[in-house]
Amino acid sequence: MCHGVASEKNISRSVQIAAILPGVKCRPLLFLVLLGVFVLPQHAWADAGTPLMWAGMLHLVFGNTLVGIGEGALLAWCFSVPKVRAVWVMILANYVSAWLGLFLIDRSIDSLPMDLNNGWKWFWAMVVVTYFMTILVEWPFVAWCFRGTQDWFQKSVKASLVVQTASYVLLFGWYWMASGTSLYTQMSIVGPSELSLPESVLVYFISPKDGDVYSRHLSGKDERKVFELHTKNINDRLLVRASTPDTSRWDLVARVETEDYGNPRLIAVKTNMQVEAAADWRSTHTDPPQYESTWFSFGEVEPIGSAADSQWKFWTGFWPIEGLQASNKATGDKVRFSYETPFGAWIVRNAVHLPSDKVLFQLGKDQICAFDPVHRRVALLWHGRGPVPVIEKTEGGPESVEKKQTFRPATNQVSPVSGFER
């Protein structure tokens, strides 16, 4: 069938494989399968990937044999073709269509304009497409089973519809149980205006269009370029660190990948900002501070401003299936969502806990989103990478952050930093 899926030290091998495979960030199906094939044997179950990765590997390696046996037996029973011939032919058909489908679907998904607002529609569209693709790819094998018989064409078409429908329903259930769909089945996807986002928050981010740094208020569309970074690497991001010598102020820094993964560049975008900001968790728990890429920007979500006093706590997981989790210490409420299916998978990265108990985060490679755990709502705000929210401390409001420092190109001195052990 045309299906497939696409501790720091323990996942270092995963990162190495990710760096080797071409386009893994935008091709989740192929990445998940190959990552599992090369990485999973090296770890215990706790660090061994996701149920969908296992479901895909078991299907591609062993499951096609079982499916082929079932389809061959069904052909022999319903259409009186030689059983042994039918079984062997359908086993071969399933291996051919499964591996061919893996690569064809993966490349198709890479070209789709898929985002939070239309991802669920694309999921069901791909369910239909792969069903008919399965029938088309495996029909010649079914027809071969009818060679030499009268009305072979009509019989083979009918037989292909019967056996592929039966096996597709079973495989759909197999992958559905292993997938993470709570982003769409348990959350409400809404527009930004329905989240009541804090107006005082200004967000810096890297634009996917030109790789430069822009700023934008959560309350409007006043997008403004503030720095020419010219980065195209989807693993690059923005971060904040305490200024020196005045540690009560913050520097906005771009973390840019280099050929040496363990030695990225830190480029100063803005300095001595008098704002409220949230340094990422890893940088506050290492000495000297370590600044990870988007790929490793997960874990406990740090609060900004009044969110520090909130009863809500948030975490993001490494795998797409782990998504974003929320827990309220006062009420005991727990909320969680994720998206990982055979037709797409989005990781949650660069999350910050905002005032009014909303979470700003990056979904996938370039979707800046917000989450409301109380009403279980998620909204796509705009497209960008490595978002960093700040709140202005002075009376001038967030706009004064822009007024203090004029736009400038990326001529800042670059310094290498060390990452976690890999």
BELDA-V552714 format. One record per pair of residues at least 24 apart in sequence whose ideal C-beta (glycine too) atoms are under 10 Angstrom apart, sorted by the first residue. I is the first residue (numbers start at 1). J is the second residue. Records with the same first field share a line. If there is no record, write none. Layout:
I = J + J
This chain:
1 = 59 + 63 + 64 + 67 + 68 + 71 + 93 + 94 + 97 + 98 + 101 + 130 + 131 + 133 + 134 + 137 + 138 + 164 + 167 + 168 + 170 + 171 + 172 + 174 + 175
2 = 94 + 96 + 97 + 98 + 99 + 100 + 101 + 102 + 104 + 105 + 129 + 130 + 131 + 132 + 133 + 134 + 135 + 136 + 137 + 138 + 164 + 168 + 171 + 342
3 = 29 + 55 + 56 + 59 + 60 + 63 + 64 + 67 + 94 + 97 + 98 + 101 + 102 + 105 + 130 + 133 + 134 + 167 + 168 + 171 + 172 + 174 + 175 + 342 + 343
4 = 29 + 30 + 32 + 33 + 55 + 56 + 57 + 59 + 60 + 98 + 99 + 100 + 101 + 102 + 103 + 104 + 105 + 106 + 130 + 175 + 342 + 343
5 = 29 + 30 + 31 + 32 + 33 + 35 + 36 + 49 + 50 + 51 + 52 + 53 + 54 + 55 + 56 + 57 + 59 + 60 + 102 + 106 + 175 + 178 + 179 + 340 + 341 + 342 + 343 + 345
6 = 30 + 31 + 32 + 33 + 34 + 35 + 52 + 53 + 56 + 102 + 103 + 105 + 106 + 109 + 110 + 340 + 341 + 342 + 343 + 344 + 345
7 = 46 + 47 + 420 + 421
8 = 282 + 290 + 292 + 296 + 419 + 420 + 421 + 422
9 = 47 + 420 + 421 + 422
10 = 42 + 43 + 44 + 46 + 47 + 48
11 = 39 + 43 + 47 + 295 + 296 + 318 + 319 + 420 + 422
12 = 420 + 421 + 422
13 = 38 + 39 + 42 + 43 + 47 + 422
14 = 38 + 39 + 40 + 42 + 43 + 47 + 49 + 295 + 318 + 319 + 422
15 = 39 + 235 + 261 + 293 + 295 + 296 + 419 + 420 + 422
16 = 261 + 422
18 = 235 + 295
19 = 235 + 257 + 261 + 295 + 422
23 = 106 + 107 + 110
24 = 295
25 = 233 + 234 + 235 + 294 + 295 + 347 + 364 + 365 + 366
26 = 106 + 109 + 110 + 111 + 234 + 364 + 365 + 366
27 = 103 + 106 + 107 + 109 + 110 + 344 + 345
28 = 52 + 106 + 109 + 110 + 320 + 339 + 340 + 341 + 342 + 343 + 344 + 345 + 346 + 347 + 364
29 = 56 + 101 + 102 + 103 + 105 + 106 + 107 + 108 + 109 + 110 + 341 + 342 + 343 + 344 + 345
30 = 102 + 103 + 105 + 106 + 107 + 109 + 110
31 = 106 + 345
32 = 56 + 57 + 106 + 319 + 320 + 340 + 342 + 345
33 = 57 + 59 + 60 + 61 + 99 + 102 + 106 + 342
34 = 102
36 = 60
37 = 61
47 = 318 + 319
49 = 318 + 319 + 321
50 = 178 + 179 + 180 + 317 + 318 + 319 + 320 + 321 + 322 + 338 + 340 + 345
51 = 175 + 177 + 178 + 179 + 180 + 319 + 321 + 340
52 = 175 + 176 + 177 + 178 + 179 + 180 + 319 + 320 + 321 + 340 + 341 + 342 + 345
53 = 178 + 319 + 320 + 321 + 340 + 345
54 = 178
55 = 171 + 174 + 175 + 176 + 177 + 178 + 179 + 342
56 = 98 + 102 + 174 + 175 + 178 + 342
58 = 174 + 178
59 = 94 + 98 + 102 + 171 + 174 + 175 + 178 + 342
60 = 94 + 95 + 98 + 99 + 101 + 102
61 = 95 + 98
63 = 94 + 98 + 170 + 171 + 174
64 = 90 + 91 + 92 + 93 + 94 + 95 + 96 + 97 + 98 + 99
65 = 90 + 91 + 94 + 95
66 = 91 + 94 + 167 + 170
67 = 91 + 93 + 94 + 95 + 97 + 98 + 163 + 166 + 167 + 168 + 170 + 171 + 174
68 = 92 + 93 + 94 + 95 + 138 + 141 + 167
69 = 94
70 = 94 + 163 + 166 + 167 + 170
71 = 138 + 141 + 142 + 159 + 160 + 162 + 163 + 164 + 166 + 167
72 = 142 + 145 + 163
73 = 163
74 = 159 + 162 + 163 + 166 + 167
75 = 142 + 145 + 146 + 156 + 159 + 160 + 162 + 163
76 = 145
78 = 158 + 159 + 162 + 163 + 166
79 = 142 + 145 + 146 + 149 + 155 + 156 + 158 + 159 + 162 + 163
80 = 149 + 155
81 = 142 + 144 + 145 + 146 + 147 + 149 + 155 + 156 + 159
82 = 145
85 = 144 + 145 + 147
86 = 141 + 142 + 144 + 145 + 146 + 159 + 163
87 = 145
88 = 145
89 = 138 + 140 + 141 + 142 + 143 + 144 + 145
90 = 138 + 141 + 142 + 145 + 163 + 167
91 = 141
92 = 138 + 141 + 144
93 = 134 + 137 + 138 + 139 + 140 + 141 + 142 + 144 + 145 + 160 + 163 + 164
94 = 134 + 137 + 138 + 141 + 167 + 171
96 = 137 + 138 + 140 + 141
97 = 130 + 133 + 134 + 135 + 136 + 137 + 138 + 141 + 164
98 = 134 + 137 + 138 + 171
100 = 133 + 137
101 = 130 + 133 + 134 + 137 + 342
102 = 342
104 = 129 + 130 + 133 + 137
105 = 129 + 130 + 133 + 342 + 343
106 = 342 + 343
108 = 133 + 343
109 = 342 + 343 + 344 + 345
112 = 343 + 344
114 = 343 + 344 + 346 + 364 + 367
115 = 346 + 363 + 364 + 366 + 367 + 369 + 380 + 383
116 = 183 + 184 + 187 + 189 + 339 + 346 + 363 + 364 + 367 + 369 + 378 + 379 + 380 + 381
117 = 189 + 190 + 191 + 367 + 379 + 380
118 = 189 + 380
119 = 183 + 184 + 189 + 339 + 341 + 343 + 344 + 346 + 363 + 364 + 367 + 380
120 = 181 + 183 + 184 + 185 + 189 + 339 + 341
121 = 184
122 = 343 + 344
123 = 179 + 181 + 184 + 339 + 341 + 342 + 343 + 344
124 = 343
125 = 343
126 = 341 + 342 + 343 + 344
127 = 168 + 172 + 175 + 176 + 341 + 342 + 343
129 = 343
130 = 168 + 171 + 172 + 342 + 343
131 = 164 + 165 + 168 + 169 + 172
132 = 164 + 168
133 = 164
134 = 160 + 163 + 164 + 165 + 167 + 168 + 171
135 = 160 + 161 + 163 + 164 + 165 + 168
136 = 160 + 164
137 = 164
138 = 163 + 164 + 167
139 = 164
171 = 342
172 = 342
174 = 342
175 = 341 + 342 + 343
176 = 341 + 342
178 = 321 + 340 + 341 + 342
179 = 320 + 321 + 338 + 339 + 340 + 341 + 342 + 343 + 345
180 = 319 + 320 + 321 + 322 + 323 + 336 + 337 + 338 + 339 + 340 + 341 + 345 + 346
181 = 337 + 338 + 339 + 340 + 341
182 = 321 + 323 + 335 + 336 + 337 + 338 + 339 + 340 + 376
183 = 320 + 323 + 324 + 336 + 337 + 338 + 339 + 340 + 341 + 346 + 348 + 363 + 378
184 = 337 + 339 + 341 + 378
185 = 337 + 339
186 = 335 + 336 + 337 + 338 + 376
187 = 324 + 335 + 336 + 337 + 339 + 371 + 372 + 373 + 375 + 376 + 377 + 378
188 = 372 + 375 + 376 + 377 + 378 + 379
189 = 369 + 377 + 378 + 379 + 380
190 = 370 + 372 + 375 + 377 + 378 + 379 + 380
191 = 377 + 379 + 380 + 381
192 = 218 + 219 + 220 + 221 + 369 + 370 + 379 + 380 + 381 + 382
193 = 219 + 379
194 = 372 + 375 + 377 + 379
195 = 356 + 358 + 369 + 370 + 371 + 372 + 375 + 377 + 378 + 379 + 381
196 = 356 + 358 + 372 + 375 + 377
197 = 354 + 355 + 356 + 358 + 360 + 370 + 372 + 379 + 381
198 = 304 + 305 + 306 + 307 + 354 + 355 + 356 + 357 + 358 + 360 + 389 + 391
199 = 356 + 397 + 398
200 = 276 + 305 + 306 + 354 + 355 + 356 + 389 + 390 + 391 + 392 + 397 + 398
201 = 276 + 304 + 305 + 352 + 354 + 355 + 356 + 358 + 360 + 370 + 389 + 390 + 391 + 392 + 398
202 = 275 + 388 + 389 + 390 + 391 + 392 + 397 + 398 + 399 + 400 + 401 + 402
203 = 238 + 352 + 354 + 360 + 368 + 381 + 382 + 384 + 387 + 388 + 389 + 390 + 398
204 = 238 + 239 + 240 + 252 + 254 + 269 + 270 + 273 + 277 + 384 + 386 + 387 + 388 + 389 + 390 + 401
205 = 237 + 238 + 350 + 360 + 362 + 366 + 368 + 381 + 382 + 383 + 384 + 385 + 386 + 387 + 388 + 389
206 = 231 + 232 + 233 + 234 + 236 + 237 + 238 + 254 + 256 + 269 + 294 + 366 + 384 + 385 + 386 + 387 + 388
207 = 231 + 366 + 382 + 383 + 384 + 385
208 = 232 + 234 + 365 + 366 + 367 + 383 + 384 + 385
209 = 366 + 383 + 384
211 = 236 + 254 + 256 + 385 + 410
212 = 254 + 407 + 409 + 410
213 = 238 + 252 + 254 + 267 + 269 + 270 + 384 + 386 + 388 + 407 + 410
214 = 382 + 384
215 = 252 + 270 + 388 + 390 + 398 + 399 + 401 + 402
216 = 368 + 381 + 382 + 384 + 387
217 = 397 + 398 + 399
218 = 354 + 358 + 360 + 368 + 370 + 381 + 389 + 398
219 = 398
221 = 381 + 382
222 = 399 + 402
223 = 382 + 384
224 = 399 + 402 + 407
225 = 407
226 = 252 + 269 + 270 + 401 + 402 + 405 + 406 + 407 + 408
227 = 252 + 254 + 267 + 268 + 269 + 270 + 405 + 407 + 408 + 409 + 410 + 412
228 = 407 + 408 + 409 + 410 + 411
229 = 254 + 256 + 267 + 269 + 409 + 410
230 = 256 + 409 + 410
231 = 255 + 256 + 257 + 265 + 267 + 385 + 386 + 410
233 = 257 + 258 + 264 + 293 + 294 + 385
234 = 293 + 294 + 295 + 362 + 364 + 365 + 366 + 385 + 386
235 = 261 + 264 + 292 + 293 + 294 + 295 + 296 + 297 + 349 + 365 + 385 + 386
236 = 264 + 265 + 267 + 293 + 294 + 385 + 386
237 = 264 + 280 + 291 + 292 + 293 + 294 + 295 + 297 + 349 + 350 + 362 + 385 + 386 + 387 + 388
238 = 267 + 269 + 270 + 294 + 350 + 384 + 385 + 386 + 387 + 388
239 = 266 + 269 + 277 + 278 + 279 + 280 + 283 + 289 + 291 + 292 + 297 + 350 + 386 + 388
240 = 269 + 270 + 273 + 275 + 277 + 278 + 279 + 280 + 283 + 304 + 352 + 388 + 389 + 390
241 = 266 + 268 + 277 + 279 + 280 + 283 + 284 + 289 + 291
242 = 277 + 279 + 283 + 284 + 289
243 = 268 + 270 + 271 + 272 + 273 + 274
244 = 271 + 272
246 = 272 + 274
248 = 272 + 274 + 393
249 = 273 + 274 + 275 + 277 + 393
250 = 274 + 275 + 276 + 277 + 278 + 279 + 388 + 390
251 = 277
252 = 277 + 388 + 390 + 401 + 405
253 = 291 + 388 + 412 + 415 + 417
254 = 386 + 388 + 410 + 412 + 414
255 = 291 + 292 + 293 + 294 + 297 + 386 + 417 + 419
256 = 293 + 410 + 414
257 = 293 + 294 + 295
258 = 414 + 416
260 = 416 + 419
261 = 293 + 295 + 419 + 422
262 = 416 + 417 + 418 + 419 + 420 + 421 + 422
263 = 415 + 416 + 417 + 418 + 419
264 = 291 + 292 + 293 + 414 + 415 + 416 + 417 + 418 + 419
265 = 412 + 413 + 414 + 415 + 416 + 417
266 = 291 + 412 + 413 + 414 + 415 + 416 + 417
267 = 410 + 411 + 412 + 413 + 414 + 415
268 = 410 + 412 + 413 + 414 + 415
269 = 388 + 405 + 408 + 410 + 412
270 = 390 + 401 + 402 + 404 + 405 + 408
271 = 404 + 405 + 412
272 = 404 + 405
273 = 390 + 392 + 393 + 400 + 401 + 404 + 405
274 = 390 + 392 + 393 + 394 + 396 + 400 + 401 + 404
275 = 304 + 305 + 389 + 390 + 391 + 392 + 393 + 394 + 398 + 400 + 401
276 = 303 + 304 + 305 + 306 + 307 + 308 + 355 + 389 + 390 + 391 + 392 + 393
277 = 302 + 304 + 305 + 352 + 388 + 389 + 390 + 391
278 = 302 + 303 + 304 + 305 + 307 + 308 + 351 + 352 + 353 + 354 + 388 + 389 + 390 + 391
279 = 304 + 388
280 = 350 + 351 + 352 + 388
281 = 315 + 351
282 = 419 + 420
286 = 418 + 420
288 = 417 + 418
289 = 417
290 = 417 + 418 + 419 + 420 + 421
291 = 417 + 418 + 419
292 = 349 + 419 + 420
293 = 349 + 386 + 419
294 = 347 + 349 + 350 + 362 + 365 + 385 + 386
295 = 347 + 349
296 = 349 + 419 + 420 + 422
297 = 347 + 348 + 349 + 350 + 351 + 361 + 362 + 386
298 = 322 + 324 + 347 + 348 + 349 + 350 + 351 + 361
299 = 351
300 = 351 + 353
301 = 325 + 326 + 348 + 350 + 351 + 352 + 353 + 354 + 359 + 360 + 361
302 = 351 + 352 + 353
303 = 352 + 353 + 354 + 355 + 357 + 359
304 = 352 + 353 + 354 + 355 + 360 + 388 + 389 + 390 + 391
305 = 353 + 354 + 355 + 356 + 389 + 390 + 391 + 393
306 = 354 + 355 + 356 + 357 + 391
307 = 352 + 353 + 354 + 355 + 356 + 357 + 358 + 359 + 391
308 = 353 + 355
309 = 355
310 = 353 + 354 + 355 + 356 + 357
311 = 357
312 = 353 + 357 + 358 + 359 + 373 + 374
313 = 353
314 = 348 + 351 + 352 + 353 + 357 + 359 + 361 + 371 + 373
315 = 348 + 351
316 = 347 + 348 + 349 + 350 + 351 + 359 + 361 + 362
317 = 347 + 348
318 = 347 + 348 + 349
319 = 345 + 347 + 348
320 = 344 + 345 + 346 + 347 + 348 + 363 + 364
321 = 345 + 347
322 = 347 + 348
323 = 347 + 348 + 361 + 363
324 = 348 + 349 + 351 + 359 + 361 + 363 + 369 + 371 + 373 + 378
325 = 373
326 = 353 + 357 + 359 + 371 + 372 + 373 + 374 + 376
327 = 373
328 = 357 + 373 + 374
331 = 374
333 = 373 + 374
334 = 373
335 = 371 + 372 + 373 + 374 + 376
336 = 373
337 = 371 + 373 + 376 + 378
339 = 363 + 364
349 = 385 + 386 + 387
350 = 385 + 386 + 387 + 388
351 = 387
352 = 387 + 388 + 389 + 390
353 = 389
354 = 389 + 391
355 = 389 + 391
360 = 387 + 388 + 389
361 = 387
362 = 386 + 387
